[in-house]
Amino acid sequence: TDGSASDSYLLQRSFGISSTNNVTVYSVGVGANASVAELSISANGGVDTTTRVLSTSNYVELPAVILNLTDAIFSSSLIEGQESNGTNQRTLENANFGFSGHSDKTYLKVKT
């Protein structure tokens, strides 16, 4: 993200759903206006740590950040559908890998 969420009240709930479903979230902020607190909530459920929160000063540097993130994910575990070919290289024959900045507000309803 490059700013603050317009629906920041849903961030904690979104983290809870991801966590319950064993989904590890990484947050990437671009520029000085990216909210580190919101990125921390998205990735960790709170503002006490910036684990899995990355940032860059501009969009030109974003591909390098994504490449480093991809390398970190690959080196930490074998992704479902991923195969090791006997070297340090890995293939993504049936892996699911992607980025999304969309939340379905109908799914993330806040109880009042």
N, C-alpha and C positions, 0 to 999 in steps of 0.2 A: 504494500500500500504506500501511498505517498501523502497521506493525510490522516485525518481522524475518521472513525466510523460514524455514519449517520444513525446507526442502530447499535451503539456501543453497549446498551443494556442487554443485548443478546449474546455478547462475547462469552460470558461465564457459562451460560447455558450451552452454547455451541461447544465449548471446551469439554463440558460434562458429557455431552453426547459422543464426542470423538473419543474421549477417554474410556467411556463405557464400552465402546465398540473396538477397543484396542487399536485406535488410529493415532499415530504419532504425528503431531502437527509442527511444522516449522514455519516461522513468520519472517517475512522479509520486508523491511522498510526502505523506501527510497526518498532521499532528500531530508532537509532539516525539519519539514513539517510532519514527518511520520511520527506517530505517537508510540513511543517505546513502551509505555504502560499498556496500551491496547494490544500491541504485538506480544507482550509478555503474557497477558491474560489469554490470548488466543493459543499460544504455544504451551503455556504452563499452568493456566488456571488462576494465576495471580501475578502480582507485580514484584514479588520478593526475589525473583531470579530472572535472568535473561537467557537461560538455557534454551537452545533452539531458536533464538532470535538473531537474525542477521540484518545488517544494514549497509547501505551504500549511499554515497552523496549524490549520485545522479544515475540516470538510466543508461548512460554509456558504460558504466561499470557493472551493470546488472548481469550481463552474461557471465562474467567472471565469478560473481557471487553464486549464481546458479550452478556453474560448473563445480565450484568448491563444495557446495551443498550436495550435489549429486555424488561426488567422490566420497564425501563423508558418509552418506547413506549407504553406498555400495560397500565401503570398507567395514561398516559396522555390522552388517548382517546380509544374509542372502534373502532377497526379496522373493515373495511368492511368484512362481513362474520364471524365475531367473535361473540360468544355468551357468555353472563354472566350466570353462573349456580347458581346465588343467593349467592355465597360466594365470597371470594377474588380471587378465581381461575377463570381463563377464558379458554375457549376452542377455538380451531381454526378449527371449522368444515369446513368452506369454505373460510378461509382467504388466502390471498396471501402474503407471507413473504419470502424475500430472499436477497441475496447479489450478486452483480455483479461488476466485474472490467473491463467489456468490453464496448467499445463504437463503434458504427457502423460508420465508417468514411464516408460512402456514405450518411448517414442521417445527419451528423454533418458537412456538407460542409461549408467552410468559404467563404463568399463573398469577391471577390477581385475587 
